[in-house]
Amino acid sequence: MEYVTVSAKIPKRLKDMLDKYGIRPGPVIRRALEEEVKRALIKEVEGEISTVRDALAKISDEEIVRLIREDREAR
């Protein structure tokens, strides 16, 4: 796996607190970024689902039944 370095400016007081409590910022930042990417992916997929749902809503029940019958007969 290839890695890159990202940096963030934080207040000195926060850095002092991280040091005081022995909190390593790397894993915390990594988890936060992974969660944010996960949220963005979910939002993207929900948008795509909405688009597909709208398209499917335009297909009549009769058309769906016809397509299923054609598929079954082709087998």
C-alpha positions in Angstrom: 0.0 0.0 0.0 1.3 3.4 -0.9 1.1 6.3 1.6 1.1 10.1 1.3 1.5 12.6 4.0 -1.2 15.2 4.8 -0.9 17.9 7.4 -3.2 20.1 9.4 -2.7 23.2 11.4 -4.1 22.9 14.9 -4.0 25.2 17.9 -0.9 24.8 20.1 -3.2 24.2 23.1 -4.7 21.2 21.3 -1.3 19.8 20.5 -0.3 20.2 24.1 -3.4 18.3 25.2 -2.6 15.5 22.7 0.9 15.2 24.1 -0.4 15.3 27.7 -2.8 12.4 27.2 -0.5 10.5 24.9 -2.9 10.7 21.9 -1.3 10.0 18.6 -2.9 12.2 16.0 -2.2 10.0 13.0 -4.7 7.2 13.8 -7.3 9.7 14.9 -7.0 11.8 11.7 -7.0 8.6 9.5 -10.2 7.4 11.1 -11.9 10.8 10.7 -10.9 11.0 7.1 -12.1 7.5 6.4 -15.4 8.3 8.0 -15.8 11.5 6.0 -15.0 9.6 2.7 -17.5 6.9 3.7 -20.2 9.6 4.3 -19.4 11.1 0.9 -19.7 7.7 -0.8 -23.0 7.0 0.8 -24.3 10.4 -0.3 -23.2 9.7 -3.8 -24.8 6.3 -3.9 -28.0 7.6 -2.4 -28.1 10.2 -5.3 -27.6 7.4 -7.8 -30.3 5.3 -6.2 -32.7 8.2 -6.4 -32.0 8.7 -10.1 -32.6 5.0 -10.8 -35.7 5.0 -8.6 -37.1 7.9 -10.6 -36.4 6.1 -13.9 -38.0 2.9 -12.7 -41.1 4.7 -11.5 -41.8 5.7 -15.1 -42.0 2.0 -16.2 -45.5 0.6 -15.9 -46.4 -2.6 -14.1 -47.6 -4.0 -17.4 -44.2 -3.3 -19.0 -42.4 -5.1 -16.2 -44.7 -8.1 -16.4 -44.1 -8.2 -20.2 -40.3 -8.0 -19.8 -40.3 -10.8 -17.2 -42.4 -13.0 -19.4 -40.1 -12.4 -22.4 -37.1 -13.3 -20.2 -38.7 -16.5 -19.0 -39.7 -17.6 -22.5 -36.2 -17.0 -23.8 -34.8 -19.5 -21.3 
